[in-house]
Amino acid sequence: MSILTVTDLSHGFGERAIFTDVSFRLLKGEHVGFIGANGEGKSTFMNIITGKLMPDEGKIEWSKHVRVGYLDQHTALQPGQTIRDVLRSAFGYLFDLEKEMNGYYEEMAEADEDRMAFLLEETGQIQETLEHHDFYIIDAKVEEIGRALGLADIGLDQPVDQLSGGQRTKVLMGKLLLEKPDILLLDEPTNYLDENHIEWLKRYLLDYENAFILISHDIPFLNSVVNLIYHVENSHIDRYVGNYDKFMEVYEMKKSQLEAAYRRQQQEIEDLKDFVARNKARVATRNMAMSRQKKLDKMDMIELAKEKPKPEFRFKEARASGRYIFQTENLVIGYDRPLSRPLNLSMERGQKIALVGANGIGKTTLLRSILGEIPPLSGTTTLGDYLYPGYFEQEKKYTDYTTCIDEIWKEFPSFSQYEVRAALAKCGLTTQHIESMVKVLSGGEQAKVRLCKLINKETNVLLLDEPTNHLDVDAKAELKRALQEYKGSILLICHEPEFYQDIVTDIWNCEDWTTVRF
């Protein structure tokens, strides 16, 4: 049974085509990985099929009575709500039905015989719906999903505006899973999730009976949970059966076959043109030359896909630092309450350290406390000599009309326009991206702009907060290579062991010293 049918979808921004004549059907129970390079339009596609964005052309048709659940990487939570409020809102339609049913009960006191028969039938149907959807054990289900996602540990009555990025993602995911939609649309759900809860989500999706479409650059995660791949490239979407590894095998084979066919055709074209040029003037061979020309004119030309610019990250290195990068003495980090016991930590020149552990226990707070951006609740941090730090923050909101060129120029006013464009192009951004406002770019493209600022600054210590979030496969691989090559020191927050294990010299598990229950 088809859940979603997309027919002749075309969409673009200005002169840039995002999708051209895309058609496909999504069937019940299909587990789809939706993949492609940064900026190819994956999140745009999600916004189109959920009705948040109107396509330029084409039809989007959902089956009747299909309930769609969408986890958007940019969804905001309303200030003033608690975690429990958000999770209970998953059952909003059931509370509305209960209110309607109670209204019918009140009306029964004065209803005539015909009206009473109608009211009894309506209340009976509503009661059946409420019982079928476990309405009377809602609070128990909220508690259950809260425990599964680690939200119960921070307290379900915690206001949502006090949560970390990872905790907010868990709340939104919990609400979505409680809604039990007929199809899940998940836009990079593993961003901001810690390793334990990525494993939990993996198990959940493996057992999920309904359909889902998953956008992710986490290859091990994709391989574990999907049975179909939709690959978006050069404004088209192609369907592949199997997981990501199977897709790559077939994709590379098709690419090789197309390149071989292209080379054969180019050779044939060259031979035909040469024959026509040598023989069109001779009477004896003019007809053969005309025949070859007709063949040329009717030939279906094979076109190779345009190669996407691949990023090239090389960090500029400052002079060597002193022996110690930092030392802490009884440092307690936090805001209105402590997030750690007193910490006595030290980092030496040349160390590359991964900070790991559950969300919300203070990893980002520790980075910012070391940088001096957040005052400690008690204790001290002493920075070493000759430090030239570079900081990559996890998220940055772009709300003004600044272009990518302006963003780099603000950081490096001495650069010529050519140097600014060249720096952005080296990070894998096209001319269209470079001339666009930063706020309209995808999360991955914005991350590349921030990385552009970082790699062009001379540093000897890098403090990186989830740098792989939103980055596509090529950019992630190149960043890993660049960090392995970097001679300076690194303090890195990351939830992807396959990324950091080949980079770091030490792993600090922040769960060992946190005061947060998890």
PELINNOR-V629712 format. One record per run of one state. SS is the DSSP state (alpha for helix, beta for strand, coil for the rest). FROM is the first residue (numbers start at 1). LEN is the number of residues. If there is no record, write none. Layout:
<<SS/FROM/LEN> <SS/FROM/LEN>>
This chain:
<<coil/1/1> <beta/2/12> <coil/14/2> <beta/16/12> <coil/28/3> <beta/31/5> <coil/36/6> <alpha/42/8> <coil/50/7> <beta/57/6> <coil/63/5> <beta/68/4> <coil/72/10> <beta/82/1> <alpha/83/26> <coil/109/4> <alpha/113/20> <coil/133/2> <alpha/135/14> <coil/149/10> <beta/159/1> <alpha/160/3> <coil/163/2> <alpha/165/15> <coil/180/3> <beta/183/5> <coil/188/7> <alpha/195/12> <coil/207/4> <beta/211/5> <coil/216/3> <alpha/219/7> <coil/226/2> <beta/228/6> <coil/234/2> <beta/236/6> <coil/242/2> <alpha/244/36> <coil/280/3> <alpha/283/16> <coil/299/18> <beta/317/1> <coil/318/6> <beta/324/9> <coil/333/1> <beta/334/1> <coil/335/3> <beta/338/1> <coil/339/1> <beta/340/1> <coil/341/2> <beta/343/1> <coil/344/2> <beta/346/3> <coil/349/3> <beta/352/5> <coil/357/6> <alpha/363/9> <coil/372/6> <beta/378/6> <coil/384/5> <beta/389/4> <coil/393/10> <beta/403/1> <alpha/404/8> <coil/412/5> <alpha/417/10> <coil/427/4> <alpha/431/4> <coil/435/2> <beta/437/1> <alpha/438/3> <coil/441/2> <alpha/443/13> <coil/456/3> <beta/459/1> <coil/460/1> <beta/461/5> <coil/466/7> <alpha/473/13> <coil/486/3> <beta/489/5> <coil/494/3> <alpha/497/4> <coil/501/5> <beta/506/4> <alpha/510/3> <coil/513/1> <beta/514/1> <coil/515/4>>
